[in-house]
Amino acid sequence: MAGGANRAVTTDPLYVAYHDHEWGVPEWDSRALWEKLVLDGFQAGLAWITILRKREAFRAAFAGFDPAVVATWGEPEVQRLLADPGIVRHRGKIEATIGNAKAYLRIEERGSFSEFLWQHVGGHPVQNRFTGGDIPTETPEARAMSKALKAEGFKFCGPTIVYAFMQATGMVNDHVVTCHVHDRVAALG
């Protein structure tokens, strides 16, 4: 939904519900943030609706996105996932998810994954007031978060993916000001 989350671009009920009730809503739960970061990594090169349609299959395939479980996986689980038609079958992204689970657990041992991420926006959502075509695909904050994640061992977390993640998780409110959701999401921050 990067680019302003104008739900008029689709009438797909799944996409509209995601836009109206999830996208841009601030998320502070560490495990939920990890799930969304993983899904944004899988989305790279694909339409977001593809991931939305496969999200429940992803949750089943990745043990409810439990990082403690996923971090223990190896080649047998990679092979199982590569054979699962319900998800995006990309070896690099699957292996990255396993490695990202390990990195997540290392961060959690020191503190909170949520705090690790939210520090890049000062701990509260950035309230943008975009009108349309002025929405960036990355920002200095996204570049800094991407660099910090990579330093921790994360993969599939470049600045563009990270900015889409920041939009999705409400770290930035990029609903355009004319969007019927903008003010409601802003009030949540």
N, C-alpha and C positions, 0 to 999 in steps of 0.2 A: 504494500500500500504506500510505499514511499512515493513522494510527489504530491502529497496533500490529502490523501485518503478521501477523494471525492467519490462518494458511493454512486454517483450518477454514471460512473464508467461501467457499471455492471448492475444487473438486476438479480443476479444469482442470490437466492435467499441466504445461503451460507456466508457469502462474502458480505452481504448487507448486514447480517447479524454480527459478524466479526467487526466490521467498521463501527457499527452503532453501539456495541456493548463491550468490546475488548480493546481495540486499537487505540492507543493513546491513554488508556487508563493506567495510572501509576501502579506499578507492581513492586513490592518490597520483599516478597518471599524468595529466599535464595534458590530453592529448588525450582520454583516456577520460572525464575529468571534464567536458570541454566537450561531448562527445557526450551524456552523461547530463543535463547542464543543458538542452541543446537539446531532448532528448526529453521532459523534464519540462515544458518550455514548450509543446510540442505537445500534451501530455496535458491541459492546462488545459481544463476543461469536459467532459472525456471520461473514461471508465473506463480505468485503467492497462492492463487486459488488451487493450484496443484497440491501444495503443502496442506492447505486447509482441508481438502478432500481426503488426504491421507493421514491427517493428524491422529485420529483414533488408532489407526494401524501402526503408526509410529509409536504411540504410547504403549500399545501391546507388545510390539517388537522390542522396545527398549525398556522393558520392565517398569513401566510407569515413569520413565525418566528418573529412576533412582540412581544417583551417581555412585553410591556405595556398591550397588550390584554391577552396574555397567563397567566400573573400573576394574573389576576382576575378570573381565572377558578377554578371550584370546582368539586364535584362529578358528576354532570350532564355531564360536558365535558369529564371527565375521562371515564364515561360509553360510551359516543359517540365514543371516540377514541378507546376504547377496542373493539368496534363493527366494526371498520374501517379496512377492509381487505387490504387496500392500504398501510398500515404502519406496523411496527413491534408492535404487540399488547402485551405489557408487562406493567402490572400495575405499577411496581416499577419505570420503566424508564419514563413512562408518568407522574406519580406523581413527580418524580425528575425534569422533565422538567418544570413543573409548579413552583416548589420551586426554581429552578435555575433561572427562569425568575424574581422572586422576589429578589433573591440575585443580579442578574445583575442590576436591577433598583436601589438597594441600592448603589452599586458601582458607577453607573452613577451619582447618586446624589452628590457624593463626588468628581467626576472627570470623568475619561474616562475608560471604561472597556478595551479598546485597550491598553492604557498606563499601566493599572494594569497588563495585561498579558505580554506585550512586555518588561517591566522592567526586566523580568527574563532572558532575553538574551541581556541586555544592550541597548535595543531600536533599534537594527538592527539585521538582520539575521546572524546566525552563519553559516559560509561557511565550511562545512565538505568536506573532500576529501576521501570518502570511496571507496574501490575497490570491495566490494562484501559482503562477510560474516562477515565483521567487524562492521556492523551497530548495534548499541545497541537497546534494546527495551525500555530503560529508561535511564535517565541521572540525575546528581545532579540538573540541572536546571528544569527538568520535575518533580522531587520529590519536589522541592521548590514550583513550580507553583501549583502542586496538593495540597500541604499542605495549601498554601494561599487560593486556591479556597474553600477547605473544611472548612477553618476557616471562610469564608464568607457565608457558608451554602450550597455550591454546593455539589451535589451527582453525582455518576457515573463519577468521575474524578480522578481515581487513576493514579499513575505515568505512567503506560503503555498506558492508554487511552490518557493522556495528552501528552506523547511524540508523539504518532501518530497524535494528533491534531497539535502539534508544527511542525511536518513534513509537514502535509497537508497545513498549513497556512503560510509556508515559514519562520517560526521563525528559523528553521534550514534547510539548504539545504542538504538533504540526497539522492539526485540523485547520483548514483555512478558516478565516474569521467569519465567512458566510456559511460555513457548515453548521448544521443544526446541532452538532455534538460539541463544537468548540467550547462554548461557555460552560456546559456541564462538566467537561473534562477539566477545564481550567479551575473550576470550583473544587475539584478533588485534590488539587495540588496544594 
